[in-house]
Amino acid sequence: MRPTFLKSAVRPGTAMTAALPRSAALSGKRLQRDWRDGFAFLDLAQERNIAVDTIKAGRYNLNTAEGRAQARRAAIDAQEEIEEIAERVRDAKLDNLREGTYRGGPRPLGV
């Protein structure tokens, strides 16, 4: 877990304070990208009775086992998606290196 995550999540003026009783994101996968951070966020949201809304998936009902399970599955799916993207990028860069093709940066003009 990022060391400053919980500290920043509970500072005044953020979604984890009583002043802002809801958190919103495009989808559950956009709430957090690391499952540990996602679980910590969901635990705090449940503890402080903060609504967790998403545009695509609707509201996660953290008062029910099913709602908590759905929110945690979204956190795990987000982690998997990030790892998969990283693998594809790494593999593409290795392929480019093996083939001697352009890998980004300044174009090798005149070479």
C-alpha positions in Angstrom: 0.0 0.0 0.0 1.2 3.5 -0.7 2.3 4.9 2.7 0.6 8.2 2.3 -2.7 6.9 0.9 -4.7 6.6 4.2 -3.2 9.9 5.5 -4.3 11.8 2.4 -7.6 10.0 2.3 -8.7 11.3 5.7 -7.3 14.8 5.6 -9.9 17.6 5.9 -11.6 18.5 2.7 -11.4 15.1 1.1 -14.1 12.5 0.4 -13.1 10.6 3.5 -14.3 13.3 5.9 -17.7 13.9 7.3 -18.0 17.1 5.3 -18.1 15.2 2.1 -20.3 12.1 2.6 -19.8 10.6 -0.9 -17.2 9.5 -3.3 -17.7 9.3 -7.1 -15.9 7.8 -10.0 -16.5 6.9 -13.6 -16.4 3.1 -12.7 -15.4 0.9 -9.8 -12.1 0.3 -11.6 -11.3 4.0 -11.4 -11.6 4.3 -7.7 -8.2 2.8 -6.9 -5.7 0.9 -9.0 -4.1 -1.2 -6.2 -6.4 -3.7 -4.5 -4.9 -2.9 -1.1 -5.6 0.8 -1.5 -9.1 -0.1 -2.8 -9.8 -2.3 0.2 -8.6 0.3 2.6 -10.7 3.0 0.9 -13.8 0.8 1.0 -13.2 -0.1 4.7 -12.9 3.7 5.5 -16.0 4.4 3.4 -18.0 1.8 5.2 -16.7 2.9 8.6 -17.6 6.5 8.0 -20.8 5.7 6.1 -19.7 7.4 2.9 -21.6 6.6 -0.3 -19.5 5.2 -3.1 -21.1 6.1 -6.4 -19.9 5.3 -10.0 -21.4 6.4 -13.2 -21.2 3.0 -14.9 -21.8 0.6 -12.0 -24.1 2.8 -9.9 -23.7 2.9 -6.1 -21.9 0.2 -4.1 -24.1 -0.7 -1.1 -21.4 -1.2 1.6 -24.1 -2.2 4.1 -24.6 -5.6 2.5 -22.2 -8.5 1.9 -23.0 -8.5 -1.8 -22.3 -4.8 -2.2 -19.0 -5.1 -0.4 -18.1 -8.1 -2.5 -18.9 -6.2 -5.7 -16.8 -3.2 -4.6 -13.9 -5.5 -3.7 -14.1 -7.4 -7.0 -13.9 -4.1 -8.8 -10.7 -3.3 -6.9 -9.2 -6.6 -7.8 -10.2 -6.2 -11.4 -8.6 -2.8 -11.5 -5.3 -4.3 -10.2 -5.4 -7.0 -12.8 -6.1 -4.5 -15.6 -3.1 -2.4 -14.6 -0.8 -5.4 -14.4 -2.0 -6.6 -17.8 -1.4 -3.2 -19.5 2.1 -3.1 -18.0 2.8 -6.6 -19.4 1.6 -5.6 -22.9 3.6 -2.4 -22.9 6.7 -4.3 -21.7 6.3 -7.0 -24.3 5.7 -4.4 -27.1 8.9 -2.6 -26.1 10.9 -5.9 -26.0 9.5 -6.8 -29.5 10.5 -3.4 -30.8 14.0 -3.8 -29.3 14.4 -7.2 -30.9 13.2 -6.0 -34.3 15.3 -2.8 -34.1 12.2 -0.6 -34.7 11.3 2.8 -33.4 10.7 2.7 -29.6 9.8 6.3 -28.9 11.8 9.5 -28.2 13.3 11.6 -30.9 12.8 10.1 -34.3 16.1 8.7 -35.7 16.0 10.8 -38.9 19.0 10.5 -41.2 20.3 7.3 -39.5 
